[in-house]
Amino acid sequence: MGDATAGLARTARILRFLLKYRGAGVFTGLDLDHVQDDTAPEMAGKPHEFVADLEALGPTFIKFGQALSTRPDLVPPAYLAALERTQDAIAPVPVERIRALIESELGVRPNHIFESFDDVPLGSASLAQVHRATLRDGRAVAVKVQRPDIGITIHTDVDALAAIASRADTATKVGRRVHFADWVHEFRKALLLELDYGCEAENLARFRKHFSDYPEIFVPAPLWDFSSRRVLTMELVTGSKVTEVSGLFRTEHDVQELAAALLRGYLEQVLVHGDIHADPHPGNLLVMEDGRLALFDLGMVVHVPPRQRDRLFRLLFAAVDGRGEEAARESIAMGTRLEDFEEERYLREVGQLVARYAAHPSASASESRLLFDIVRVSTACGLRSPSELSLLGKTLAHLETTCRALDPRVDMKRVIDRHLDSVMGERLRRSLSPHRVASELMELQALTREAPRKLSDMLSLLADNRLQVRVTGLEESRLMENLQKIANRITTGLIVAALIVAAAMIMRIETNARLFGYPALALVLFVVAAALGVGIVVSALLRDRRAKPREESGPR
């Protein structure tokens, strides 16, 4: 009973927060008038107040704010900027509880594993805190320990968010357009994966392998023997923040090549390996004393399926090359067309966006802003964009900040353009590799072998008059909606007419039972007829079954 009461109280607090900012301009990204208006007036709720209230709700909503910062179709620029500054540093957990959790997870006391373990954490965030330690063999390591009981808090909060999102999807026009429940579901999956440090250790190992071709980038290796679902031990990384690089370092190292290598490596992670590290902000990167750039905190990684990865590559390639219509076509293929999708308008506006981007000098062009604007226009025109497009935009935005901190003169557009050319060449070489050609020939052989039999089966069905064509989706179509409305109107008319005729006929019969001077039964039937008629008419007008809004995904 106590847990249920606490859950209801938590849901009520979340609802109060959402209602407070319902009309504050937080979701003007959905307003067609504000799609490209960065100066739209903010109403009651100011962005910094919104973020402060969000942080006050606890760790789940700090992460929720970070996820919300990837939705330029929902959130206007002023709020996006405020959400980017969401503070993820909170008071640390007492070290005694941290030691107890390490012992329960690894099955051995920390002083049996570590020669030394610093009580003061290197950092303390909403989900975990990191301590410096030294193994028995002398290796310096960083130990990331999850906050005790954080999983229970997150499950409670996400369940409340899911219930609210489901109601919003059915009760509001915005919900039916955006599908909040689907977004909360994706948020739940990403957050639960971030709580599993086994997944983060795999991400570290995978990124370390993929970045092996980039000697400028260092990814610390996980130590599997000293890691678990809630404890992650990895090589210790020391260095300076990219925003605090000294002038001496700039003169002794090629910071331009370092920034370019970081950008190329991330593009390859996304477009070749299908991994989007959604949080490569300057705080997750350190410049080491030997000149390398260390990358860590890989809990928030999204994997892009191969087909979607190819479309993402083609979209980015077309956009950087200035081919707006092709970029629009690829984004349509990636997204979901809603019933009110305005394709002609979408093609025109995306074409204009890409043309403006191509017309800018290379140094001033912003690839992340271009992708965010494409997402905004998609929502305005009735196209639901995939989350991968927004995540790539956010990743490029963080990379732009990091690269310009390393080298303010870096030409990101030129680096991206050249790297996309090299990726395209590599793709062509792979498509002509012997095993790929052999696979295609085997598929062609199977098609050639099975085609005569399938054609014979179809002709046999046609000859026997057994060929059937099934039309699906009628139950969700406008035709069924309109037929039901017609049936409701006919039923209304028949019932009302029958009862009124019956009342009129009984009215002519002499009887002692009278009401207000009229035969009682006739009057009762007339009143019932009127009530039923009005009731059925109101029901038909208000409760006629509405067809589910048509949504059409691109070809798979």
PALUMBA-702842 format. One record per residue (C-alpha): residue in one letter; x, y, z. Coordinates in steps of 0.2 Angstrom, whole numbers, plus 5000, padded with zeros to 4 digits. Example, Ala and Ser with C-alpha at 12.3 -4.5 7.8 and 13.67 -1.06 7.14 Angstrom:
% residues 2
<"A"; <5062; 4978; 5039>> <"S"; <5068; 4995; 5036>> 
***
This chain:
% residues 556
<"M"; <5000; 5000; 5000>> <"G"; <5014; 5012; 5004>> <"D"; <5023; 5009; 4987>> <"A"; <5006; 5012; 4978>> <"T"; <5004; 5028; 4988>> <"A"; <5021; 5034; 4984>> <"G"; <5019; 5030; 4966>> <"L"; <5003; 5040; 4965>> <"A"; <5011; 5054; 4974>> <"R"; <5026; 5054; 4962>> <"T"; <5014; 5053; 4947>> <"A"; <5005; 5068; 4954>> <"R"; <5021; 5078; 4956>> <"I"; <5026; 5074; 4938>> <"L"; <5009; 5079; 4932>> <"R"; <5010; 5096; 4941>> <"F"; <5027; 5099; 4932>> <"L"; <5019; 5095; 4915>> <"L"; <5004; 5105; 4918>> <"K"; <5014; 5120; 4924>> <"Y"; <5024; 5121; 4907>> <"R"; <5009; 5115; 4896>> <"G"; <5007; 5133; 4890>> <"A"; <5024; 5139; 4893>> <"G"; <5031; 5137; 4875>> <"V"; <5041; 5122; 4879>> <"F"; <5032; 5112; 4864>> <"T"; <5031; 5126; 4852>> <"G"; <5042; 5116; 4841>> <"L"; <5026; 5107; 4835>> <"D"; <5018; 5124; 4830>> <"L"; <5019; 5127; 4812>> <"D"; <5022; 5145; 4814>> <"H"; <5037; 5142; 4825>> <"V"; <5046; 5129; 4814>> <"Q"; <5060; 5141; 4809>> <"D"; <5057; 5155; 4821>> <"D"; <5071; 5155; 4834>> <"T"; <5065; 5171; 4842>> <"A"; <5047; 5164; 4846>> <"P"; <5041; 5173; 4862>> <"E"; <5043; 5163; 4878>> <"M"; <5027; 5163; 4888>> <"A"; <5025; 5159; 4907>> <"G"; <5039; 5147; 4909>> <"K"; <5057; 5152; 4906>> <"P"; <5069; 5140; 4899>> <"H"; <5081; 5140; 4915>> <"E"; <5066; 5138; 4926>> <"F"; <5060; 5123; 4916>> <"V"; <5077; 5115; 4917>> <"A"; <5079; 5119; 4936>> <"D"; <5062; 5111; 4939>> <"L"; <5067; 5096; 4929>> <"E"; <5083; 5094; 4939>> <"A"; <5073; 5095; 4955>> <"L"; <5063; 5080; 4950>> <"G"; <5078; 5069; 4951>> <"P"; <5090; 5058; 4941>> <"T"; <5077; 5051; 4929>> <"F"; <5072; 5068; 4923>> <"I"; <5089; 5074; 4922>> <"K"; <5091; 5060; 4909>> <"F"; <5074; 5064; 4902>> <"G"; <5080; 5082; 4899>> <"Q"; <5096; 5076; 4890>> <"A"; <5084; 5065; 4879>> <"L"; <5073; 5080; 4876>> <"S"; <5087; 5090; 4870>> <"T"; <5088; 5078; 4855>> <"R"; <5070; 5083; 4849>> <"P"; <5071; 5099; 4840>> <"D"; <5054; 5095; 4832>> <"L"; <5046; 5096; 4850>> <"V"; <5057; 5109; 4859>> <"P"; <5061; 5127; 4853>> <"P"; <5079; 5133; 4851>> <"A"; <5079; 5143; 4868>> <"Y"; <5074; 5127; 4878>> <"L"; <5086; 5116; 4868>> <"A"; <5100; 5127; 4873>> <"A"; <5095; 5127; 4891>> <"L"; <5093; 5108; 4891>> <"E"; <5110; 5106; 4884>> <"R"; <5116; 5114; 4901>> <"T"; <5107; 5101; 4911>> <"Q"; <5118; 5098; 4927>> <"D"; <5121; 5080; 4929>> <"A"; <5133; 5082; 4945>> <"I"; <5125; 5080; 4962>> <"A"; <5131; 5076; 4979>> <"P"; <5141; 5060; 4981>> <"V"; <5135; 5044; 4990>> <"P"; <5144; 5040; 5006>> <"V"; <5159; 5030; 5002>> <"E"; <5154; 5016; 5015>> <"R"; <5138; 5012; 5004>> <"I"; <5149; 5012; 4988>> <"R"; <5161; 5000; 4996>> <"A"; <5146; 4989; 5001>> <"L"; <5139; 4989; 4984>> <"I"; <5156; 4984; 4976>> <"E"; <5157; 4970; 4988>> <"S"; <5139; 4964; 4984>> <"E"; <5142; 4965; 4965>> <"L"; <5160; 4957; 4964>> <"G"; <5158; 4945; 4979>> <"V"; <5174; 4951; 4987>> <"R"; <5179; 4966; 4998>> <"P"; <5187; 4981; 4989>> <"N"; <5203; 4980; 4999>> <"H"; <5206; 4963; 4993>> <"I"; <5205; 4969; 4975>> <"F"; <5212; 4986; 4976>> <"E"; <5229; 4991; 4983>> <"S"; <5221; 5008; 4986>> <"F"; <5204; 5016; 4984>> <"D"; <5201; 5035; 4985>> <"D"; <5186; 5039; 4996>> <"V"; <5183; 5056; 4987>> <"P"; <5176; 5052; 4970>> <"L"; <5183; 5060; 4954>> <"G"; <5165; 5064; 4949>> <"S"; <5147; 5061; 4955>> <"A"; <5133; 5061; 4942>> <"S"; <5114; 5057; 4943>> <"L"; <5116; 5038; 4940>> <"A"; <5134; 5034; 4947>> <"Q"; <5150; 5041; 4954>> <"V"; <5168; 5037; 4949>> <"H"; <5182; 5033; 4961>> <"R"; <5201; 5032; 4957>> <"A"; <5209; 5016; 4963>> <"T"; <5225; 5005; 4961>> <"L"; <5225; 4987; 4957>> <"R"; <5236; 4974; 4966>> <"D"; <5247; 4974; 4951>> <"G"; <5250; 4993; 4952>> <"R"; <5238; 4998; 4937>> <"A"; <5228; 5014; 4940>> <"V"; <5210; 5012; 4936>> <"A"; <5194; 5021; 4937>> <"V"; <5179; 5012; 4946>> <"K"; <5162; 5018; 4941>> <"V"; <5149; 5013; 4954>> <"Q"; <5130; 5014; 4951>> <"R"; <5120; 5024; 4965>> <"P"; <5111; 5012; 4977>> <"D"; <5093; 5009; 4973>> <"I"; <5093; 5021; 4958>> <"G"; <5085; 5007; 4948>> <"I"; <5069; 5007; 4958>> <"T"; <5068; 5026; 4957>> <"I"; <5070; 5025; 4938>> <"H"; <5057; 5011; 4935>> <"T"; <5044; 5021; 4945>> <"D"; <5047; 5037; 4936>> <"V"; <5047; 5029; 4919>> <"D"; <5031; 5019; 4922>> <"A"; <5023; 5035; 4927>> <"L"; <5029; 5044; 4912>> <"A"; <5023; 5029; 4901>> <"A"; <5005; 5030; 4908>> <"I"; <5005; 5049; 4906>> <"A"; <5011; 5048; 4888>> <"S"; <4998; 5034; 4883>> <"R"; <4984; 5046; 4889>> <"A"; <4992; 5060; 4880>> <"D"; <4992; 5050; 4864>> <"T"; <4974; 5046; 4864>> <"A"; <4967; 5063; 4871>> <"T"; <4978; 5076; 4862>> <"K"; <4981; 5081; 4844>> <"V"; <4999; 5083; 4848>> <"G"; <5000; 5066; 4856>> <"R"; <4992; 5058; 4840>> <"R"; <5005; 5067; 4829>> <"V"; <5021; 5063; 4839>> <"H"; <5017; 5047; 4848>> <"F"; <5024; 5051; 4865>> <"A"; <5022; 5033; 4871>> <"D"; <5034; 5027; 4858>> <"W"; <5046; 5040; 4863>> <"V"; <5045; 5036; 4881>> <"H"; <5047; 5017; 4877>> <"E"; <5063; 5021; 4867>> <"F"; <5069; 5032; 4882>> <"R"; <5065; 5018; 4894>> <"K"; <5076; 5006; 4884>> <"A"; <5090; 5018; 4882>> <"L"; <5090; 5022; 4901>> <"L"; <5089; 5004; 4906>> <"L"; <5104; 5000; 4895>> <"E"; <5114; 5014; 4903>> <"L"; <5111; 5006; 4920>> <"D"; <5119; 4990; 4914>> <"Y"; <5137; 4993; 4915>> <"G"; <5140; 4976; 4906>> <"C"; <5133; 4985; 4890>> <"E"; <5144; 5000; 4893>> <"A"; <5160; 4989; 4895>> <"E"; <5155; 4981; 4878>> <"N"; <5153; 4998; 4871>> <"L"; <5171; 5003; 4877>> <"A"; <5178; 4987; 4870>> <"R"; <5169; 4989; 4853>> <"F"; <5174; 5008; 4851>> <"R"; <5192; 5004; 4856>> <"K"; <5193; 4991; 4842>> <"H"; <5185; 5002; 4829>> <"F"; <5196; 5017; 4834>> <"S"; <5211; 5007; 4832>> <"D"; <5214; 5015; 4815>> <"Y"; <5214; 5032; 4823>> <"P"; <5230; 5033; 4834>> <"E"; <5225; 5051; 4839>> <"I"; <5210; 5043; 4849>> <"F"; <5212; 5033; 4865>> <"V"; <5197; 5023; 4872>> <"P"; <5201; 5015; 4889>> <"A"; <5199; 4996; 4890>> <"P"; <5187; 4989; 4902>> <"L"; <5193; 4976; 4915>> <"W"; <5180; 4962; 4914>> <"D"; <5186; 4953; 4930>> <"F"; <5182; 4968; 4941>> <"S"; <5166; 4973; 4932>> <"S"; <5148; 4968; 4934>> <"R"; <5131; 4975; 4930>> <"R"; <5132; 4989; 4943>> <"V"; <5151; 4991; 4944>> <"L"; <5163; 4996; 4929>> <"T"; <5182; 4996; 4931>> <"M"; <5192; 5003; 4917>> <"E"; <5209; 5010; 4913>> <"L"; <5211; 5027; 4922>> <"V"; <5212; 5042; 4910>> <"T"; <5220; 5058; 4915>> <"G"; <5222; 5074; 4906>> <"S"; <5214; 5091; 4903>> <"K"; <5197; 5096; 4897>> <"V"; <5196; 5101; 4878>> <"T"; <5190; 5118; 4884>> <"E"; <5205; 5120; 4894>> <"V"; <5219; 5116; 4881>> <"S"; <5234; 5127; 4884>> <"G"; <5243; 5138; 4871>> <"L"; <5258; 5128; 4874>> <"F"; <5249; 5112; 4869>> <"R"; <5243; 5120; 4853>> <"T"; <5260; 5124; 4848>> <"E"; <5267; 5107; 4851>> <"H"; <5253; 5097; 4844>> <"D"; <5243; 5097; 4828>> <"V"; <5226; 5101; 4835>> <"Q"; <5219; 5103; 4818>> <"E"; <5222; 5085; 4814>> <"L"; <5216; 5080; 4831>> <"A"; <5200; 5088; 4828>> <"A"; <5198; 5081; 4811>> <"A"; <5202; 5063; 4817>> <"L"; <5189; 5064; 4830>> <"L"; <5176; 5070; 4818>> <"R"; <5181; 5056; 4805>> <"G"; <5181; 5043; 4818>> <"Y"; <5164; 5047; 4824>> <"L"; <5157; 5048; 4807>> <"E"; <5164; 5031; 4804>> <"Q"; <5156; 5024; 4820>> <"V"; <5139; 5030; 4814>> <"L"; <5140; 5026; 4795>> <"V"; <5150; 5011; 4795>> <"H"; <5148; 5002; 4811>> <"G"; <5131; 5009; 4816>> <"D"; <5135; 5016; 4833>> <"I"; <5129; 5033; 4838>> <"H"; <5137; 5039; 4854>> <"A"; <5123; 5052; 4858>> <"D"; <5133; 5061; 4872>> <"P"; <5151; 5066; 4865>> <"H"; <5151; 5083; 4874>> <"P"; <5167; 5091; 4880>> <"G"; <5165; 5084; 4897>> <"N"; <5167; 5066; 4891>> <"L"; <5183; 5069; 4882>> <"L"; <5201; 5073; 4889>> <"V"; <5216; 5079; 4881>> <"M"; <5230; 5067; 4887>> <"E"; <5248; 5073; 4890>> <"D"; <5255; 5063; 4875>> <"G"; <5243; 5073; 4863>> <"R"; <5230; 5060; 4861>> <"L"; <5211; 5063; 4864>> <"A"; <5203; 5051; 4877>> <"L"; <5185; 5046; 4875>> <"F"; <5175; 5038; 4889>> <"D"; <5157; 5037; 4897>> <"L"; <5150; 5027; 4883>> <"G"; <5134; 5022; 4892>> <"M"; <5122; 5031; 4880>> <"V"; <5126; 5022; 4863>> <"V"; <5112; 5019; 4850>> <"H"; <5114; 5005; 4837>> <"V"; <5107; 5009; 4819>> <"P"; <5101; 4995; 4809>> <"P"; <5110; 4992; 4792>> <"R"; <5096; 4998; 4781>> <"Q"; <5093; 5014; 4791>> <"R"; <5112; 5016; 4792>> <"D"; <5112; 5016; 4773>> <"R"; <5098; 5029; 4772>> <"L"; <5106; 5040; 4785>> <"F"; <5122; 5040; 4775>> <"R"; <5114; 5044; 4758>> <"L"; <5104; 5058; 4767>> <"L"; <5120; 5066; 4774>> <"F"; <5129; 5063; 4758>> <"A"; <5116; 5072; 4748>> <"A"; <5114; 5086; 4761>> <"V"; <5133; 5090; 4761>> <"D"; <5133; 5089; 4742>> <"G"; <5119; 5102; 4741>> <"R"; <5106; 5090; 4733>> <"G"; <5091; 5095; 4743>> <"E"; <5078; 5085; 4734>> <"E"; <5088; 5069; 4736>> <"A"; <5090; 5073; 4755>> <"A"; <5071; 5075; 4756>> <"R"; <5068; 5059; 4748>> <"E"; <5079; 5050; 4759>> <"S"; <5072; 5057; 4775>> <"I"; <5054; 5053; 4768>> <"A"; <5060; 5035; 4766>> <"M"; <5067; 5035; 4784>> <"G"; <5052; 5042; 4792>> <"T"; <5033; 5039; 4794>> <"R"; <5021; 5048; 4783>> <"L"; <5006; 5054; 4793>> <"E"; <4989; 5056; 4786>> <"D"; <4991; 5075; 4783>> <"F"; <5009; 5074; 4776>> <"E"; <5012; 5088; 4764>> <"E"; <5025; 5080; 4752>> <"E"; <5026; 5095; 4740>> <"R"; <5029; 5108; 4754>> <"Y"; <5041; 5096; 4762>> <"L"; <5052; 5094; 4746>> <"R"; <5052; 5113; 4743>> <"E"; <5056; 5118; 4761>> <"V"; <5070; 5105; 4763>> <"G"; <5077; 5109; 4746>> <"Q"; <5078; 5127; 4752>> <"L"; <5086; 5122; 4768>> <"V"; <5100; 5112; 4759>> <"A"; <5102; 5126; 4747>> <"R"; <5105; 5139; 4761>> <"Y"; <5117; 5127; 4769>> <"A"; <5127; 5124; 4753>> <"A"; <5128; 5143; 4749>> <"H"; <5136; 5147; 4766>> <"P"; <5155; 5147; 4767>> <"S"; <5162; 5131; 4773>> <"A"; <5168; 5137; 4790>> <"S"; <5151; 5144; 4795>> <"A"; <5140; 5130; 4789>> <"S"; <5133; 5119; 4803>> <"E"; <5128; 5102; 4799>> <"S"; <5120; 5099; 4815>> <"R"; <5108; 5114; 4813>> <"L"; <5104; 5108; 4795>> <"L"; <5099; 5091; 4802>> <"F"; <5089; 5099; 4816>> <"D"; <5080; 5110; 4804>> <"I"; <5075; 5095; 4793>> <"V"; <5068; 5087; 4808>> <"R"; <5058; 5102; 4812>> <"V"; <5051; 5104; 4795>> <"S"; <5047; 5086; 4795>> <"T"; <5036; 5088; 4810>> <"A"; <5028; 5103; 4803>> <"C"; <5024; 5094; 4786>> <"G"; <5017; 5078; 4794>> <"L"; <5032; 5067; 4793>> <"R"; <5038; 5058; 4809>> <"S"; <5057; 5058; 4808>> <"P"; <5066; 5043; 4816>> <"S"; <5076; 5046; 4832>> <"E"; <5092; 5042; 4824>> <"L"; <5091; 5058; 4813>> <"S"; <5090; 5069; 4829>> <"L"; <5103; 5059; 4838>> <"L"; <5115; 5061; 4823>> <"G"; <5111; 5080; 4824>> <"K"; <5115; 5081; 4842>> <"T"; <5131; 5071; 4840>> <"L"; <5137; 5083; 4827>> <"A"; <5132; 5098; 4838>> <"H"; <5143; 5091; 4852>> <"L"; <5157; 5087; 4840>> <"E"; <5156; 5104; 4833>> <"T"; <5158; 5112; 4850>> <"T"; <5173; 5100; 4854>> <"C"; <5182; 5102; 4838>> <"R"; <5181; 5121; 4838>> <"A"; <5187; 5121; 4856>> <"L"; <5202; 5111; 4850>> <"D"; <5204; 5122; 4834>> <"P"; <5193; 5137; 4831>> <"R"; <5198; 5137; 4813>> <"V"; <5193; 5119; 4809>> <"D"; <5182; 5117; 4793>> <"M"; <5170; 5104; 4798>> <"K"; <5161; 5104; 4781>> <"R"; <5177; 5100; 4772>> <"V"; <5181; 5086; 4784>> <"I"; <5164; 5078; 4783>> <"D"; <5163; 5080; 4764>> <"R"; <5180; 5072; 4761>> <"H"; <5177; 5058; 4774>> <"L"; <5160; 5054; 4766>> <"D"; <5169; 5052; 4749>> <"S"; <5181; 5040; 4756>> <"V"; <5166; 5030; 4765>> <"M"; <5157; 5030; 4748>> <"G"; <5173; 5023; 4740>> <"E"; <5175; 5010; 4753>> <"R"; <5157; 5005; 4751>> <"L"; <5159; 5002; 4733>> <"R"; <5174; 4992; 4735>> <"R"; <5165; 4981; 4748>> <"S"; <5150; 4979; 4736>> <"L"; <5162; 4972; 4723>> <"S"; <5171; 4960; 4735>> <"P"; <5170; 4941; 4729>> <"H"; <5160; 4935; 4744>> <"R"; <5147; 4950; 4741>> <"V"; <5146; 4946; 4723>> <"A"; <5144; 4927; 4726>> <"S"; <5130; 4931; 4739>> <"E"; <5121; 4941; 4725>> <"L"; <5123; 4927; 4712>> <"M"; <5116; 4914; 4725>> <"E"; <5101; 4925; 4727>> <"L"; <5098; 4927; 4709>> <"Q"; <5100; 4908; 4706>> <"A"; <5087; 4905; 4719>> <"L"; <5075; 4917; 4711>> <"T"; <5078; 4909; 4694>> <"R"; <5075; 4892; 4701>> <"E"; <5059; 4896; 4710>> <"A"; <5051; 4908; 4697>> <"P"; <5044; 4894; 4685>> <"R"; <5036; 4885; 4700>> <"K"; <5028; 4901; 4707>> <"L"; <5022; 4906; 4690>> <"S"; <5014; 4889; 4687>> <"D"; <5006; 4889; 4704>> <"M"; <4998; 4906; 4700>> <"L"; <4992; 4901; 4683>> <"S"; <4984; 4885; 4691>> <"L"; <4975; 4896; 4703>> <"L"; <4969; 4907; 4689>> <"A"; <4963; 4893; 4679>> <"D"; <4953; 4885; 4693>> <"N"; <4945; 4901; 4697>> <"R"; <4953; 4900; 4715>> <"L"; <4964; 4916; 4713>> <"Q"; <4960; 4927; 4728>> <"V"; <4965; 4945; 4731>> <"R"; <4964; 4951; 4749>> <"V"; <4962; 4969; 4753>> <"T"; <4968; 4973; 4771>> <"G"; <4965; 4988; 4781>> <"L"; <4946; 4991; 4777>> <"E"; <4942; 4990; 4796>> <"E"; <4953; 5005; 4798>> <"S"; <4948; 5015; 4783>> <"R"; <4938; 5030; 4779>> <"L"; <4926; 5019; 4770>> <"M"; <4921; 5009; 4785>> <"E"; <4920; 5025; 4796>> <"N"; <4908; 5033; 4783>> <"L"; <4898; 5016; 4781>> <"Q"; <4895; 5016; 4800>> <"K"; <4890; 5034; 4801>> <"I"; <4877; 5030; 4787>> <"A"; <4871; 5015; 4797>> <"N"; <4869; 5025; 4813>> <"R"; <4859; 5039; 4804>> <"I"; <4847; 5026; 4796>> <"T"; <4845; 5017; 4813>> <"T"; <4841; 5034; 4821>> <"G"; <4828; 5038; 4808>> <"L"; <4819; 5021; 4809>> <"I"; <4818; 5021; 4828>> <"V"; <4812; 5038; 4830>> <"A"; <4800; 5037; 4815>> <"A"; <4793; 5020; 4822>> <"L"; <4790; 5026; 4839>> <"I"; <4782; 5043; 4834>> <"V"; <4770; 5033; 4822>> <"A"; <4766; 5021; 4836>> <"A"; <4762; 5036; 4848>> <"A"; <4751; 5044; 4835>> <"M"; <4741; 5029; 4832>> <"I"; <4738; 5026; 4851>> <"M"; <4734; 5044; 4853>> <"R"; <4717; 5040; 4843>> <"I"; <4712; 5027; 4856>> <"E"; <4700; 5032; 4870>> <"T"; <4707; 5028; 4887>> <"N"; <4704; 5033; 4905>> <"A"; <4723; 5033; 4908>> <"R"; <4728; 5051; 4903>> <"L"; <4743; 5062; 4907>> <"F"; <4742; 5080; 4904>> <"G"; <4726; 5077; 4895>> <"Y"; <4733; 5065; 4883>> <"P"; <4733; 5046; 4882>> <"A"; <4747; 5041; 4895>> <"L"; <4754; 5027; 4884>> <"A"; <4755; 5038; 4869>> <"L"; <4763; 5052; 4878>> <"V"; <4776; 5040; 4886>> <"L"; <4780; 5032; 4869>> <"F"; <4782; 5050; 4861>> <"V"; <4794; 5055; 4876>> <"V"; <4804; 5039; 4874>> <"A"; <4805; 5041; 4855>> <"A"; <4811; 5059; 4857>> <"A"; <4824; 5054; 4871>> <"L"; <4830; 5039; 4861>> <"G"; <4831; 5049; 4845>> <"V"; <4840; 5063; 4853>> <"G"; <4852; 5051; 4862>> <"I"; <4856; 5041; 4847>> <"V"; <4859; 5057; 4837>> <"V"; <4871; 5064; 4850>> <"S"; <4879; 5047; 4851>> <"A"; <4881; 5046; 4832>> <"L"; <4889; 5064; 4832>> <"L"; <4900; 5061; 4847>> <"R"; <4904; 5043; 4847>> <"D"; <4905; 5037; 4829>> <"R"; <4920; 5026; 4827>> <"R"; <4934; 5036; 4819>> <"A"; <4946; 5028; 4808>> <"K"; <4964; 5027; 4814>> <"P"; <4975; 5041; 4807>> <"R"; <4984; 5033; 4792>> <"E"; <5003; 5032; 4794>> <"E"; <5014; 5025; 4780>> <"S"; <5032; 5020; 4783>> <"G"; <5045; 5021; 4770>> <"P"; <5050; 5005; 4760>> <"R"; <5059; 4993; 4771>> 
***
